[in-house]
Amino acid sequence: MTNRLIQLIQERIGSVASEFNGMDLTPEPLRKLKGGWKKTTSLYRHLEGKQGIYFILQNENLDSVVYVGRTSDGKREKALADRLWGHLESKSSVRQKLQSENISLDDCFVVTLEIADRMRRIQLEHLAIGVFAPIANAG
């Protein structure tokens, strides 16, 4: 019975993890999301209206994940651009958590994965948090 449970876990993790193959692994500076007064940046336009998950990296190295998050189809933050913009606000909990670890969110990078399906976003976010154990996700 235990072996069957392990087999099911491995199968399901493999199925969920295969979604990561569609990820653009080019880290973008998070600060590129914000433009000047009434100016939209190319990064914001690229992420606007897209649902998905994102990895905030301390630097350009993909192994420096400090936070993993996802969009939630909410009314306030409608997509990746809005969600990440919210983190850049001065009072965001992600910013505060990183500051407590002497990491400046403004100097971080982001990698995103577009995923339309809400349940799949939740699964991938949880899997990534379990794998990377980012410091800003620790509660």
N, C-alpha and C positions, 0 to 999 in steps of 0.2 A: 504494500500500500504506500509506504513512504517513497519507494523508488518511483512509483507512478506520479506522485505529487512533484517530485524533483523533475521528472520528465516533462510534466505539464508546465512547470515554471520555466524550464529551459526553452520549450517550444514557444511559449507566449512572449518571453523576453526577446527571443530571436525575431519573432513577428513584429513586435513593437520597435525593436532596435533597427530594423531594416529601413524605417522611415528616415533615419539619420543620413542615409545615403544621398538624399536630396538637398543636403545642407551646403550652402555657400560658405566655405571655410576661409574666406578672406576677412580678417578682422578690420572693422572700421572704427576710427576714433569716435567715441560716443559724443564728444563735444561737437562733431560735425552735424548732429541732429538739429542743433539750434542755429538759426540764422540771425541776421540783424532785424531791426524793427520792420515788421510786416514783410519779411523775406522768408521764403520757404527754401530749405536746402535740398540738394539732390538726394541725400540720404533720407530725409523726411518724406519726400515725394515717393521714393522707392518703397518705403515701408507703410505709407498711408493706405488705409483700407484693407490691409492684409492681416489675417489672423495667424498666430503661430507661437513658437517658443523662442527664447533668446538666452544667450549666454553672455554675461558680462565678464570680461577678462581684465586682470590687473595690468597686463601688457599685451603685446602682440602674440605672445606664445599661447598656443591653444591649450596648454596644460596649466594655465594660470586662472582657471575659472573661480570667480569670487561670488557669483550669484547666477542662479537659473530662474527664469520666470516665464510666464505665458500670458496671453491675452485671455479675456474671460467673456467676450461678447457683451460687455457692460454698456451702460448708457453714457457714462462719464468718459471712460477711456475705451474708445471703439476699436482700436487696432494697435499693431506693433509701434507705430510712430507715437501715438498718444501715450501708450504704456511706458515707453522709454522716456518720453518727455517728462512724464510724471516723476520718474525716478530722479531726473536732473533737477527737480525743484529743491529748494534749499532745505525743506523740512521732511523730505521723504525718509521713510524708515531704512531703506537701502542705503541712502547717502549717510545717514547717521551711523548705521552699523559699520560701514566701511571706514568712516572717519574714526570710529573707536579703535580700529585696527591700523590707523595711520595710512589709509589708502584714500586717495582723492578720486571720487567718481568721475570728475571732469577729465582725469588723465587715463581713464579706462577705455577699453575697446569693446565692441559688441559683434557677435555673430548670431544670425537669425536663421530660422527654418520656418517657412510658410506651411501652415497646416490648417485646413478649413474645418476639419471635424473636431468639435469641442472635446469629446471623450478621448480622442487620440492625443490631443494637446496635453490633457491632464496626465495621461499615461507616460508620455515622453518626458514631461517635466519631472514627474516623480522618479522615473528611471534615472534621469540625468542627475538629479539631486542625490540619489542613492549612490551613484557611481562616483561623482566628484566631491561630494560633501562640502559644498562651497561655504565659506565662513559667514557670508551674509544671509544664508538660508538657515543657519543654525539658530535654534530657538531657545 
